[in-house]
Every structure is written in C-alpha cells, then in structure tokens.
C-alpha cells in the first residue's frame, strides 16, 4: 500500500511524504518517487538494521514497543524539521497507531501540529500491538492514557485500540471487512471500539500494481497473453507444469496457491480435503512459508501425493508470477481476509479464484453459478471442508466446459483492480476529514 497508493494519489494532485523506518538495505537519503511523492527514512541502527522487520523465528522482537514508538515520534519531528505541515497524517496498523494519540495529547498545544487530522487504516485487526503494562513508560505519554478509554486492554497496552479511539477517521481495506470487524467473530476483542467509531469508519478496497501484474508484459512468464488472446496462457501452464516437475497436460486442471502459511488462510480446510481432492485428476501447486506446523502438513501431503502435487516452501517472486499466470484456479479458503491481493492478481491473470465469502474476497469475486453473466470465480460461504470441496468441484465442472471457462477467464481479466479508483476514494475521504 505504501508503495502504490501514494503514487496513485500523486497523479490526483495530492502531495505525499512517505515516512518509513530505514530497514536494512534501504538508502538513507530521501528519495523522490514522482512529481508529488517523496519517501523519507527514520534512522536508528539498533532498532531497524535487522534481518527481519517485526520478529524472528523466536517470535516478535522484545523491544518492538520502543522501536515503533520511537519511529512515530521521530516521523513527526522530521515533518516539523522539514517544514511540511500535512493536512492529514495517514497511519497504518498498530506500528503507527501511536501517531493519532501523540498528535491529540503530547503535541496538542504545538501550533505546528494543532490542526493536523489523522486517518488510521486497519489492514488486519488480528494484529494489535499488545505489550505488558510495565513497559508503558517507554511511550513517554501521560499515565492517565492507560485506561479503558485509551491503551488499556485486559491489563495490557494495546496500541491499535488507542489509535482507533484517537484517530479522526478509520478505514479498512475492503467494504465487507469494515462491517465484519464490528462483530464478535471478526473483531478480536475490539468490536465494541469499532462500533463506537462506526460513523467514522470507511471500507476502501486495496488495489494492485497493474504494471507489475500484467500478463501482457510480464517478463517472468513464458508467453504474454490478454483477455482476447489467451493462447499464451496455455504456454504458461505447460511451462509451470514442466518447471515444477508435474506431467505437462493441458486437460488436467491446475490449482495454485501462493500464501503465507498461517491459520487465517484456511489451510486446515485444505489439509482436511487433501486426500479426497488429490485423488482426483488435478494438480496442486503451493508456494509459501510461515507456521512450521503447516510446513510439516504440506510436506506430508506431498509425500502422499507425489505425482500431482508440487509443494515449494519459501518464497520466490518469479515463481509466484508463474503460478498466478499458469494455474487454472487459485485457492483462497481464508477464515478471514481483510482485502486479499491474491484473488485480484489471479483474476488479472485469467486464473479463476475459489474463495470463502469473507472480507475483500466477497467484494471482488463473483460466483459463476450465482451470476453466470458476470461471474469470475467460485465462492463458498460455510467455514468447513465440505463447503470448500463443493466449491472446488463446481469449478472443476466449469473447467470441462471450455467455452464457459474461457468466458469466466475473460470476465476476471477485464476487471479493474488498479489503485486509480481507490486513490480517488482516499482523496475524497481526506477532504471530508479535513473539512475541505
């Protein structure tokens, strides 16, 4: 989002300054990305020059509260130092949720910051920034803010909660997710806070970088293709099968998956149906890394079904491009999905998504059986393996009808998931928040 939304906003005439930590490998000097967009880096060798961003194999970094409270304070200090007084500060997730709090409390009497408005975007409510109460002094804020109307959450610090309470406006990354997080099922304990702020809540769908994900120009795939010239996709499928050691067969449907291996992604549903599914005439390709338990699960799946599965643990960007372009279907049985980019990328590549009806998946995938005219994928509702398997079986049935399958592919490829529309919605939201 930080890499693509600002550029789209810049084209709409919005002046954007991106503030981010100088993580390992990033340049130190400010960089101008376009006419209206520049990026600045907050430096701290001890805090940000690390192999990974938020934690390692042992869990979250123990000093994350220090790291990101420092980042928030320093980002505001640099803003003032450069003399750039923004109309609005757009904060994202728990790592920057302190910004609205600092502006409304510690900096509230500073004339430079006094009129600045704030927007906090929640990308995934499951991650809230919980810390022990004993660490509160690291925030350098008044002790009175540790209360039910501030940081306190079951005796702990909750950075996201405080940000939600202090921000002038809140957004999420899809309209459906904005509704879901007001319920107990999806609220992760903050549903009451979200409902309290519901009048200030908007759901704006994320976009994708349509230049990076463009099968007509993608250098990572075997042959280019477009909605009206799908022949190249057949070559991409054959290349994918060959590259991953699967039998090259155009008549065998390929089910692809590029994902973080986490419970949220509905991997338990896939595990439960794996033997029933992979006994069919299908091929399955997985690229992902994450929870060690799922690494073990899918290694075992591969051992049981070596002839028609290709499991690649880790991440390889060129290989991801090949999977999106060369698969026939893309699996996303997520328990919850705030926005989801995988289904948008797969649609862009003529690969039909099979998804659970939740969050951004519900906002972007139209079930082909419910709406034969505009359908672009297959959607199931219930959070159980049987419903997922039925969704896949419906998709496999469509695969056998080549004319119908081609029509569904074209429907998906013609959808507009660029940032242009979303950037316009954000610009309008900024103006409303600022009273412009």
ABEGO torsion letter per residue (X at the ends): XAAAAAAAAAAAGBBBBBBBBBBBGBBABBBBABAABBBBBBBBAAAABBABAABBAAEBBAAAAAAAAAAAAAAAAAAAAAGBBBABBBBBEAAAAAAAAAAABAAAABAAAAABBBBBBBABAABAGBBBAAAAAAAGBBAAABBAABABBGGBBBAAAAAAAABABBBBABAAAAAAAABAAAAGGAAAAAAAAAAABBBBBBBBBAAABBAAABAABABBBBAABAAAAAAAAAAAAAAAGBBBBAABBBBBBBBBBBAAAGAAAAAAAAAAAAABBBBBBBBEBEBAAAAAAAAAAAAABAAABBBBBEBBAAAAAAAAAABABBBBABABBAAEAAAAAAAAAGBBBBBBBBEAAAAABBBAAABAAABABBBBABBBAAAAAAAAAAAAAAAABAAAAAAAAAAAAABBABAAAAAAAAAAAAAAAAGX
